[in-house]
Amino acid sequence: MKFKTSEKGAAAVEFALVVPLLFLILFGIVEFGRAYNIQISLTQAARAAVRSMVVSNNPTTASAAANLNLSGITLPPIVYSPASCATGYTGPMTVTITYSMSAVGNLMPLILTGKASMQCGG
């Protein structure tokens, strides 16, 4: 007895099996790109803030300079170490900006940090 084998619908079944994996890869690429963009923005904001802090020694001006480099995200708290470039201090000033990004909806929070350092009085 001969059986007729039909391949109708085989492509649809294969497509249905592969599509979730392809969407997962595509979504991962988009999320990685978004996280990388935010990371670069945080680093640039930290560089602008530390330069402003070294030159003017004013946290308000430094925060404004940092905010100019952050596109689309609100300015997270900025940590200055030490608190100021006091007169006579020639050591390094370090600025750290930490931002919590929610990736994959709210399932996976990522903590991104931008950090920059510059010599005071130099």
N, CA, C and O atoms as CSV, one atom per row, in Angstrom:
chain,resi,resn,atom,element,x,y,z
A,1,MET,N,N,0.831,-1.157,0.000
A,1,MET,CA,C,0.000,0.000,0.000
A,1,MET,C,C,0.886,1.233,0.000
A,1,MET,O,O,1.828,1.332,0.786
A,2,LYS,N,N,0.578,2.173,-0.887
A,2,LYS,CA,C,1.338,3.408,-1.004
A,2,LYS,C,C,0.617,4.516,-0.248
A,2,LYS,O,O,-0.600,4.671,-0.342
A,3,PHE,N,N,1.413,5.290,0.511
A,3,PHE,CA,C,0.863,6.457,1.195
A,3,PHE,C,C,1.281,7.705,0.435
A,3,PHE,O,O,2.420,7.835,-0.013
A,4,LYS,N,N,0.353,8.592,0.308
A,4,LYS,CA,C,0.678,9.863,-0.313
A,4,LYS,C,C,1.240,10.782,0.754
A,4,LYS,O,O,0.618,10.999,1.795
A,5,THR,N,N,2.392,11.308,0.494
A,5,THR,CA,C,2.971,12.266,1.441
A,5,THR,C,C,2.793,13.658,0.869
A,5,THR,O,O,3.182,13.943,-0.264
A,6,SER,N,N,2.213,14.493,1.658
A,6,SER,CA,C,1.989,15.864,1.238
A,6,SER,C,C,2.846,16.779,2.106
A,6,SER,O,O,2.919,16.612,3.324
A,7,GLU,N,N,3.475,17.721,1.478
A,7,GLU,CA,C,4.307,18.666,2.207
A,7,GLU,C,C,3.628,20.019,2.335
A,7,GLU,O,O,4.283,21.022,2.618
A,8,LYS,N,N,2.353,20.049,2.134
A,8,LYS,CA,C,1.619,21.294,2.299
A,8,LYS,C,C,1.661,21.692,3.773
A,8,LYS,O,O,1.384,20.887,4.662
A,9,GLY,N,N,2.007,22.924,4.000
A,9,GLY,CA,C,2.045,23.433,5.370
A,9,GLY,C,C,3.361,23.224,6.083
A,9,GLY,O,O,3.535,23.727,7.193
A,10,ALA,N,N,4.305,22.493,5.482
A,10,ALA,CA,C,5.593,22.257,6.137
A,10,ALA,C,C,6.348,23.569,6.325
A,10,ALA,O,O,6.958,23.785,7.373
A,11,ALA,N,N,6.316,24.430,5.342
A,11,ALA,CA,C,7.003,25.721,5.445
A,11,ALA,C,C,6.382,26.575,6.550
A,11,ALA,O,O,7.091,27.281,7.267
A,12,ALA,N,N,5.073,26.509,6.684
A,12,ALA,CA,C,4.403,27.289,7.731
A,12,ALA,C,C,4.795,26.796,9.120
A,12,ALA,O,O,4.971,27.600,10.035
A,13,VAL,N,N,4.931,25.496,9.281
A,13,VAL,CA,C,5.325,24.928,10.568
A,13,VAL,C,C,6.771,25.307,10.888
A,13,VAL,O,O,7.079,25.688,12.018
A,14,GLU,N,N,7.654,25.205,9.897
A,14,GLU,CA,C,9.051,25.580,10.107
A,14,GLU,C,C,9.175,27.060,10.440
A,14,GLU,O,O,9.958,27.444,11.309
A,15,PHE,N,N,8.400,27.890,9.746
A,15,PHE,CA,C,8.404,29.324,9.999
A,15,PHE,C,C,7.940,29.606,11.424
A,15,PHE,O,O,8.520,30.444,12.115
A,16,ALA,N,N,6.899,28.913,11.861
A,16,ALA,CA,C,6.365,29.104,13.207
A,16,ALA,C,C,7.378,28.685,14.272
A,16,ALA,O,O,7.370,29.231,15.376
A,17,LEU,N,N,8.242,27.730,13.959
A,17,LEU,CA,C,9.259,27.298,14.917
A,17,LEU,C,C,10.445,28.261,14.969
A,17,LEU,O,O,11.062,28.420,16.023
A,18,VAL,N,N,10.770,28.900,13.854
A,18,VAL,CA,C,11.953,29.749,13.775
A,18,VAL,C,C,11.662,31.201,14.174
A,18,VAL,O,O,12.542,31.877,14.706
A,19,VAL,N,N,10.447,31.686,13.927
A,19,VAL,CA,C,10.115,33.096,14.175
A,19,VAL,C,C,10.372,33.549,15.614
A,19,VAL,O,O,10.930,34.632,15.791
A,20,PRO,N,N,10.002,32.794,16.653
A,20,PRO,CA,C,10.283,33.274,18.019
A,20,PRO,C,C,11.774,33.499,18.272
A,20,PRO,O,O,12.151,34.466,18.934
A,21,LEU,N,N,12.611,32.623,17.754
A,21,LEU,CA,C,14.051,32.785,17.924
A,21,LEU,C,C,14.554,34.025,17.190
A,21,LEU,O,O,15.393,34.758,17.714
A,22,LEU,N,N,14.052,34.259,15.994
A,22,LEU,CA,C,14.460,35.439,15.238
A,22,LEU,C,C,14.020,36.730,15.931
A,22,LEU,O,O,14.778,37.699,15.976
A,23,PHE,N,N,12.801,36.744,16.470
A,23,PHE,CA,C,12.337,37.926,17.195
A,23,PHE,C,C,13.148,38.147,18.469
A,23,PHE,O,O,13.419,39.289,18.840
A,24,LEU,N,N,13.535,37.068,19.136
A,24,LEU,CA,C,14.355,37.187,20.336
A,24,LEU,C,C,15.713,37.803,19.999
A,24,LEU,O,O,16.193,38.674,20.724
A,25,ILE,N,N,16.324,37.364,18.922
A,25,ILE,CA,C,17.607,37.916,18.498
A,25,ILE,C,C,17.447,39.391,18.114
A,25,ILE,O,O,18.263,40.223,18.510
A,26,LEU,N,N,16.422,39.713,17.358
A,26,LEU,CA,C,16.187,41.095,16.945
A,26,LEU,C,C,15.945,41.998,18.150
A,26,LEU,O,O,16.503,43.092,18.226
A,27,PHE,N,N,15.124,41.552,19.085
A,27,PHE,CA,C,14.829,42.330,20.286
A,27,PHE,C,C,16.090,42.527,21.128
A,27,PHE,O,O,16.293,43.599,21.698
A,28,GLY,N,N,16.931,41.503,21.209
A,28,GLY,CA,C,18.197,41.596,21.945
A,28,GLY,C,C,19.132,42.617,21.327
A,28,GLY,O,O,19.798,43.362,22.047
A,29,ILE,N,N,19.193,42.663,20.005
A,29,ILE,CA,C,20.041,43.639,19.314
A,29,ILE,C,C,19.541,45.057,19.592
A,29,ILE,O,O,20.343,45.956,19.849
A,30,VAL,N,N,18.238,45.262,19.542
A,30,VAL,CA,C,17.675,46.590,19.799
A,30,VAL,C,C,17.939,47.026,21.240
A,30,VAL,O,O,18.326,48.171,21.469
A,31,GLU,N,N,17.738,46.139,22.212
A,31,GLU,CA,C,17.975,46.466,23.618
A,31,GLU,C,C,19.449,46.742,23.888
A,31,GLU,O,O,19.781,47.653,24.645
A,32,PHE,N,N,20.332,45.964,23.275
A,32,PHE,CA,C,21.767,46.195,23.446
A,32,PHE,C,C,22.148,47.570,22.891
A,32,PHE,O,O,22.915,48.301,23.517
A,33,GLY,N,N,21.620,47.917,21.734
A,33,GLY,CA,C,21.894,49.219,21.141
A,33,GLY,C,C,21.403,50.358,22.012
A,33,GLY,O,O,22.077,51.380,22.147
A,34,ARG,N,N,20.233,50.186,22.603
A,34,ARG,CA,C,19.686,51.217,23.494
A,34,ARG,C,C,20.544,51.372,24.746
A,34,ARG,O,O,20.816,52.493,25.177
A,35,ALA,N,N,20.971,50.251,25.332
A,35,ALA,CA,C,21.820,50.301,26.526
A,35,ALA,C,C,23.179,50.929,26.200
A,35,ALA,O,O,23.706,51.714,26.989
A,36,TYR,N,N,23.734,50.593,25.062
A,36,TYR,CA,C,25.025,51.143,24.657
A,36,TYR,C,C,24.927,52.648,24.427
A,36,TYR,O,O,25.840,53.391,24.788
A,37,ASN,N,N,23.837,53.097,23.837
A,37,ASN,CA,C,23.615,54.519,23.610
A,37,ASN,C,C,23.524,55.272,24.941
A,37,ASN,O,O,24.114,56.342,25.086
A,38,ILE,N,N,22.805,54.733,25.890
A,38,ILE,CA,C,22.687,55.368,27.204
A,38,ILE,C,C,24.036,55.381,27.909
A,38,ILE,O,O,24.382,56.366,28.562
A,39,GLN,N,N,24.807,54.292,27.786
A,39,GLN,CA,C,26.124,54.219,28.413
A,39,GLN,C,C,27.051,55.300,27.858
A,39,GLN,O,O,27.766,55.955,28.617
A,40,ILE,N,N,27.041,55.485,26.558
A,40,ILE,CA,C,27.871,56.520,25.942
A,40,ILE,C,C,27.424,57.900,26.402
A,40,ILE,O,O,28.263,58.757,26.684
A,41,SER,N,N,26.111,58.130,26.483
A,41,SER,CA,C,25.592,59.418,26.951
A,41,SER,C,C,26.003,59.699,28.391
A,41,SER,O,O,26.352,60.831,28.727
A,42,LEU,N,N,25.963,58.676,29.244
A,42,LEU,CA,C,26.367,58.856,30.640
A,42,LEU,C,C,27.847,59.195,30.748
A,42,LEU,O,O,28.233,60.049,31.546
A,43,THR,N,N,28.668,58.539,29.959
A,43,THR,CA,C,30.108,58.813,29.983
A,43,THR,C,C,30.394,60.236,29.508
A,43,THR,O,O,31.216,60.933,30.102
A,44,GLN,N,N,29.726,60.668,28.447
A,44,GLN,CA,C,29.908,62.031,27.952
A,44,GLN,C,C,29.418,63.048,28.981
A,44,GLN,O,O,30.049,64.088,29.169
A,45,ALA,N,N,28.309,62.761,29.644
A,45,ALA,CA,C,27.794,63.666,30.672
A,45,ALA,C,C,28.768,63.762,31.847
A,45,ALA,O,O,28.976,64.846,32.393
A,46,ALA,N,N,29.362,62.640,32.235
A,46,ALA,CA,C,30.344,62.659,33.324
A,46,ALA,C,C,31.575,63.467,32.921
A,46,ALA,O,O,32.121,64.210,33.736
A,47,ARG,N,N,32.015,63.327,31.669
A,47,ARG,CA,C,33.165,64.110,31.201
A,47,ARG,C,C,32.865,65.611,31.228
A,47,ARG,O,O,33.700,66.409,31.655
A,48,ALA,N,N,31.676,65.986,30.772
A,48,ALA,CA,C,31.299,67.397,30.773
A,48,ALA,C,C,31.187,67.931,32.198
A,48,ALA,O,O,31.604,69.055,32.478
A,49,ALA,N,N,30.628,67.129,33.089
A,49,ALA,CA,C,30.464,67.568,34.480
A,49,ALA,C,C,31.808,67.726,35.171
A,49,ALA,O,O,32.021,68.700,35.893
A,50,VAL,N,N,32.720,66.779,34.961
A,50,VAL,CA,C,34.014,66.871,35.638
A,50,VAL,C,C,34.818,68.043,35.087
A,50,VAL,O,O,35.516,68.717,35.845
A,51,ARG,N,N,34.734,68.294,33.804
A,51,ARG,CA,C,35.457,69.433,33.241
A,51,ARG,C,C,34.895,70.741,33.788
A,51,ARG,O,O,35.652,71.648,34.136
A,52,SER,N,N,33.581,70.838,33.862
A,52,SER,CA,C,32.954,72.038,34.405
A,52,SER,C,C,33.295,72.212,35.878
A,52,SER,O,O,33.513,73.332,36.339
A,53,MET,N,N,33.342,71.133,36.600
A,53,MET,CA,C,33.652,71.189,38.034
A,53,MET,C,C,35.095,71.628,38.257
A,53,MET,O,O,35.368,72.397,39.179
A,54,VAL,N,N,36.015,71.154,37.434
A,54,VAL,CA,C,37.423,71.518,37.571
A,54,VAL,C,C,37.632,72.986,37.219
A,54,VAL,O,O,38.423,73.679,37.859
A,55,VAL,N,N,36.918,73.454,36.197
A,55,VAL,CA,C,37.102,74.834,35.749
A,55,VAL,C,C,36.384,75.825,36.656
A,55,VAL,O,O,36.979,76.815,37.081
A,56,SER,N,N,35.099,75.568,36.962
A,56,SER,CA,C,34.309,76.571,37.700
A,56,SER,C,C,34.096,76.226,39.167
A,56,SER,O,O,33.725,77.103,39.947
A,57,ASN,N,N,34.318,74.985,39.565
A,57,ASN,CA,C,34.117,74.516,40.942
A,57,ASN,C,C,32.702,74.822,41.432
A,57,ASN,O,O,32.503,75.226,42.578
A,58,ASN,N,N,31.712,74.623,40.537
A,58,ASN,CA,C,30.314,74.910,40.867
A,58,ASN,C,C,29.468,73.701,40.477
A,58,ASN,O,O,29.315,73.419,39.288
A,59,PRO,N,N,28.907,72.972,41.468
A,59,PRO,CA,C,28.110,71.782,41.148
A,59,PRO,C,C,26.876,72.071,40.292
A,59,PRO,O,O,26.473,71.219,39.500
A,60,THR,N,N,26.275,73.242,40.431
A,60,THR,CA,C,25.101,73.585,39.627
A,60,THR,C,C,25.470,73.706,38.157
A,60,THR,O,O,24.754,73.210,37.287
A,61,THR,N,N,26.589,74.368,37.882
A,61,THR,CA,C,27.073,74.502,36.503
A,61,THR,C,C,27.466,73.140,35.945
A,61,THR,O,O,27.220,72.847,34.775
A,62,ALA,N,N,28.076,72.314,36.782
A,62,ALA,CA,C,28.484,70.971,36.346
A,62,ALA,C,C,27.265,70.112,36.011
A,62,ALA,O,O,27.276,69.374,35.026
A,63,SER,N,N,26.215,70.208,36.828
A,63,SER,CA,C,24.993,69.444,36.556
A,63,SER,C,C,24.338,69.906,35.257
A,63,SER,O,O,23.823,69.093,34.490
A,64,ALA,N,N,24.361,71.217,35.017
A,64,ALA,CA,C,23.795,71.750,33.768
A,64,ALA,C,C,24.590,71.263,32.566
A,64,ALA,O,O,24.011,70.932,31.531
A,65,ALA,N,N,25.909,71.216,32.693
A,65,ALA,CA,C,26.753,70.722,31.603
A,65,ALA,C,C,26.497,69.243,31.344
A,65,ALA,O,O,26.482,68.802,30.195
A,66,ALA,N,N,26.298,68.486,32.407
A,66,ALA,CA,C,26.009,67.056,32.261
A,66,ALA,C,C,24.666,66.842,31.602
A,66,ALA,O,O,24.511,65.947,30.771
A,67,ASN,N,N,23.693,67.661,31.969
A,67,ASN,CA,C,22.340,67.509,31.443
A,67,ASN,C,C,22.275,67.773,29.939
A,67,ASN,O,O,21.422,67.216,29.248
A,68,LEU,N,N,23.168,68.614,29.433
A,68,LEU,CA,C,23.203,68.884,27.994
A,68,LEU,C,C,23.567,67.645,27.186
A,68,LEU,O,O,23.175,67.521,26.026
A,69,ASN,N,N,24.323,66.721,27.800
A,69,ASN,CA,C,24.781,65.526,27.094
A,69,ASN,C,C,23.852,64.333,27.243
A,69,ASN,O,O,24.080,63.288,26.633
A,70,LEU,N,N,22.819,64.477,28.038
A,70,LEU,CA,C,21.882,63.363,28.236
A,70,LEU,C,C,20.656,63.591,27.364
A,70,LEU,O,O,19.850,64.481,27.639
A,71,SER,N,N,20.519,62.810,26.341
A,71,SER,CA,C,19.384,62.974,25.432
A,71,SER,C,C,18.315,61.939,25.757
A,71,SER,O,O,18.541,60.734,25.647
A,72,GLY,N,N,17.167,62.423,26.153
A,72,GLY,CA,C,16.031,61.538,26.360
A,72,GLY,C,C,15.927,60.898,27.726
A,72,GLY,O,O,14.952,60.194,27.987
A,73,ILE,N,N,16.896,61.112,28.616
A,73,ILE,CA,C,16.776,60.561,29.962
A,73,ILE,C,C,16.938,61.702,30.962
A,73,ILE,O,O,17.637,62.681,30.701
A,74,THR,N,N,16.285,61.558,32.101
A,74,THR,CA,C,16.391,62.583,33.129
A,74,THR,C,C,17.730,62.440,33.834
A,74,THR,O,O,18.276,61.342,33.942
A,75,LEU,N,N,18.241,63.547,34.305
A,75,LEU,CA,C,19.551,63.560,34.941
A,75,LEU,C,C,19.520,62.767,36.242
A,75,LEU,O,O,18.824,63.148,37.183
A,76,PRO,N,N,20.272,61.664,36.302
A,76,PRO,CA,C,20.343,60.908,37.551
A,76,PRO,C,C,21.263,61.634,38.547
A,76,PRO,O,O,21.938,62.593,38.173
A,77,PRO,N,N,21.291,61.191,39.791
A,77,PRO,CA,C,22.169,61.826,40.778
A,77,PRO,C,C,23.639,61.752,40.351
A,77,PRO,O,O,24.095,60.745,39.809
A,78,ILE,N,N,24.361,62.837,40.607
A,78,ILE,CA,C,25.779,62.919,40.265
A,78,ILE,C,C,26.577,62.897,41.557
A,78,ILE,O,O,26.258,63.614,42.505
A,79,VAL,N,N,27.627,62.064,41.591
A,79,VAL,CA,C,28.485,61.969,42.764
A,79,VAL,C,C,29.827,62.599,42.419
A,79,VAL,O,O,30.500,62.174,41.480
A,80,TYR,N,N,30.214,63.623,43.191
A,80,TYR,CA,C,31.499,64.296,43.011
A,80,TYR,C,C,32.449,63.798,44.101
A,80,TYR,O,O,32.096,63.775,45.280
A,81,SER,N,N,33.642,63.406,43.698
A,81,SER,CA,C,34.614,62.931,44.676
A,81,SER,C,C,35.975,63.542,44.368
A,81,SER,O,O,36.562,63.181,43.347
A,82,PRO,N,N,36.499,64.423,45.167
A,82,PRO,CA,C,35.953,65.053,46.365
A,82,PRO,C,C,34.802,65.995,46.017
A,82,PRO,O,O,34.471,66.183,44.847
A,83,ALA,N,N,34.209,66.572,47.032
A,83,ALA,CA,C,33.015,67.396,46.829
A,83,ALA,C,C,33.299,68.652,46.022
A,83,ALA,O,O,32.399,69.172,45.363
A,84,SER,N,N,34.534,69.154,46.058
A,84,SER,CA,C,34.879,70.344,45.283
A,84,SER,C,C,36.386,70.382,45.063
A,84,SER,O,O,37.152,69.689,45.733
A,85,CYS,N,N,36.781,71.197,44.119
A,85,CYS,CA,C,38.204,71.470,43.891
A,85,CYS,C,C,38.553,72.694,44.727
A,85,CYS,O,O,38.585,73.817,44.224
A,86,ALA,N,N,38.811,72.463,45.996
A,86,ALA,CA,C,39.112,73.577,46.901
A,86,ALA,C,C,40.422,74.246,46.492
A,86,ALA,O,O,41.256,73.649,45.811
A,87,THR,N,N,40.581,75.475,46.914
A,87,THR,CA,C,41.790,76.229,46.600
A,87,THR,C,C,43.014,75.483,47.118
A,87,THR,O,O,43.084,75.117,48.291
A,88,GLY,N,N,43.961,75.268,46.241
A,88,GLY,CA,C,45.193,74.586,46.617
A,88,GLY,C,C,45.156,73.086,46.373
A,88,GLY,O,O,46.208,72.446,46.354
A,89,TYR,N,N,43.979,72.508,46.188
A,89,TYR,CA,C,43.884,71.059,45.941
A,89,TYR,C,C,44.188,70.791,44.473
A,89,TYR,O,O,43.544,71.356,43.590
A,90,THR,N,N,45.161,69.937,44.213
A,90,THR,CA,C,45.537,69.627,42.832
A,90,THR,C,C,45.368,68.144,42.508
A,90,THR,O,O,45.904,67.656,41.512
A,91,GLY,N,N,44.633,67.441,43.339
A,91,GLY,CA,C,44.402,66.022,43.092
A,91,GLY,C,C,43.310,65.808,42.052
A,91,GLY,O,O,42.799,66.769,41.476
A,92,PRO,N,N,42.956,64.562,41.815
A,92,PRO,CA,C,41.937,64.275,40.799
A,92,PRO,C,C,40.519,64.511,41.316
A,92,PRO,O,O,40.213,64.258,42.481
A,93,MET,N,N,39.678,64.993,40.434
A,93,MET,CA,C,38.233,65.125,40.681
A,93,MET,C,C,37.570,64.010,39.878
A,93,MET,O,O,37.836,63.863,38.685
A,94,THR,N,N,36.729,63.242,40.511
A,94,THR,CA,C,36.030,62.145,39.836
A,94,THR,C,C,34.526,62.385,39.911
A,94,THR,O,O,33.985,62.715,40.966
A,95,VAL,N,N,33.866,62.213,38.771
A,95,VAL,CA,C,32.409,62.340,38.697
A,95,VAL,C,C,31.845,60.987,38.283
A,95,VAL,O,O,32.303,60.379,37.316
A,96,THR,N,N,30.850,60.529,39.023
A,96,THR,CA,C,30.185,59.265,38.723
A,96,THR,C,C,28.697,59.512,38.565
A,96,THR,O,O,28.063,60.122,39.426
A,97,ILE,N,N,28.141,59.031,37.453
A,97,ILE,CA,C,26.703,59.140,37.197
A,97,ILE,C,C,26.171,57.724,37.009
A,97,ILE,O,O,26.626,56.992,36.130
A,98,THR,N,N,25.206,57.348,37.839
A,98,THR,CA,C,24.626,56.008,37.778
A,98,THR,C,C,23.168,56.105,37.345
A,98,THR,O,O,22.408,56.931,37.849
A,99,TYR,N,N,22.795,55.239,36.397
A,99,TYR,CA,C,21.437,55.256,35.851
A,99,TYR,C,C,20.904,53.829,35.817
A,99,TYR,O,O,21.607,52.911,35.395
A,100,SER,N,N,19.676,53.644,36.256
A,100,SER,CA,C,19.034,52.333,36.223
A,100,SER,C,C,18.124,52.264,34.998
A,100,SER,O,O,17.147,53.006,34.897
A,101,MET,N,N,18.452,51.375,34.078
A,101,MET,CA,C,17.678,51.209,32.846
A,101,MET,C,C,16.878,49.921,32.942
A,101,MET,O,O,17.413,48.887,33.341
A,102,SER,N,N,15.617,49.974,32.584
A,102,SER,CA,C,14.817,48.756,32.581
A,102,SER,C,C,14.849,48.159,31.177
A,102,SER,O,O,14.337,48.751,30.227
A,103,ALA,N,N,15.448,46.999,31.062
A,103,ALA,CA,C,15.536,46.300,29.786
A,103,ALA,C,C,14.502,45.182,29.770
A,103,ALA,O,O,14.094,44.692,30.822
A,104,VAL,N,N,14.091,44.790,28.602
A,104,VAL,CA,C,13.106,43.721,28.398
A,104,VAL,C,C,11.872,44.008,29.246
A,104,VAL,O,O,11.484,43.221,30.109
A,105,GLY,N,N,11.276,45.153,28.972
A,105,GLY,CA,C,10.140,45.583,29.793
A,105,GLY,C,C,10.675,46.018,31.135
A,105,GLY,O,O,11.507,46.922,31.200
A,106,ASN,N,N,10.227,45.411,32.190
A,106,ASN,CA,C,10.782,45.642,33.526
A,106,ASN,C,C,11.339,44.367,34.114
A,106,ASN,O,O,11.542,44.279,35.325
A,107,LEU,N,N,11.589,43.378,33.277
A,107,LEU,CA,C,12.049,42.082,33.764
A,107,LEU,C,C,13.520,42.086,34.154
A,107,LEU,O,O,13.931,41.347,35.048
A,108,MET,N,N,14.318,42.925,33.479
A,108,MET,CA,C,15.755,42.879,33.710
A,108,MET,C,C,16.317,44.294,33.867
A,108,MET,O,O,16.665,44.925,32.868
A,109,PRO,N,N,16.414,44.803,35.091
A,109,PRO,CA,C,16.985,46.139,35.259
A,109,PRO,C,C,18.503,46.108,35.072
A,109,PRO,O,O,19.178,45.198,35.551
A,110,LEU,N,N,19.020,47.100,34.381
A,110,LEU,CA,C,20.461,47.230,34.177
A,110,LEU,C,C,20.930,48.499,34.879
A,110,LEU,O,O,20.280,49.541,34.788
A,111,ILE,N,N,22.053,48.411,35.574
A,111,ILE,CA,C,22.655,49.567,36.217
A,111,ILE,C,C,23.824,50.002,35.338
A,111,ILE,O,O,24.809,49.278,35.191
A,112,LEU,N,N,23.699,51.201,34.752
A,112,LEU,CA,C,24.737,51.739,33.886
A,112,LEU,C,C,25.439,52.884,34.614
A,112,LEU,O,O,24.797,53.671,35.310
A,113,THR,N,N,26.752,52.971,34.448
A,113,THR,CA,C,27.540,53.977,35.143
A,113,THR,C,C,28.453,54.702,34.178
A,113,THR,O,O,29.160,54.083,33.383
A,114,GLY,N,N,28.428,56.018,34.259
A,114,GLY,CA,C,29.372,56.850,33.521
A,114,GLY,C,C,30.330,57.461,34.514
A,114,GLY,O,O,29.906,58.009,35.532
A,115,LYS,N,N,31.623,57.375,34.234
A,115,LYS,CA,C,32.620,57.855,35.188
A,115,LYS,C,C,33.694,58.607,34.438
A,115,LYS,O,O,34.126,58.181,33.367
A,116,ALA,N,N,34.129,59.732,34.999
A,116,ALA,CA,C,35.209,60.512,34.396
A,116,ALA,C,C,36.041,61.134,35.505
A,116,ALA,O,O,35.540,61.405,36.596
A,117,SER,N,N,37.314,61.357,35.214
A,117,SER,CA,C,38.222,61.923,36.175
A,117,SER,C,C,39.114,62.956,35.498
A,117,SER,O,O,39.508,62.783,34.345
A,118,MET,N,N,39.432,64.036,36.223
A,118,MET,CA,C,40.286,65.086,35.692
A,118,MET,C,C,41.029,65.743,36.849
A,118,MET,O,O,40.538,65.786,37.977
A,119,GLN,N,N,42.201,66.244,36.555
A,119,GLN,CA,C,43.045,66.870,37.570
A,119,GLN,C,C,42.523,68.263,37.931
A,119,GLN,O,O,42.259,69.076,37.046
A,120,CYS,N,N,42.376,68.535,39.222
A,120,CYS,CA,C,41.969,69.871,39.670
A,120,CYS,C,C,43.132,70.844,39.508
A,120,CYS,O,O,44.287,70.503,39.760
A,121,GLY,N,N,42.813,72.027,39.094
A,121,GLY,CA,C,43.821,73.060,38.955
A,121,GLY,C,C,44.797,72.811,37.820
A,121,GLY,O,O,45.850,73.444,37.754
A,122,GLY,N,N,44.460,71.907,36.941
A,122,GLY,CA,C,45.388,71.585,35.868
A,122,GLY,C,C,44.848,71.873,34.582
A,122,GLY,O,O,45.514,71.655,33.571
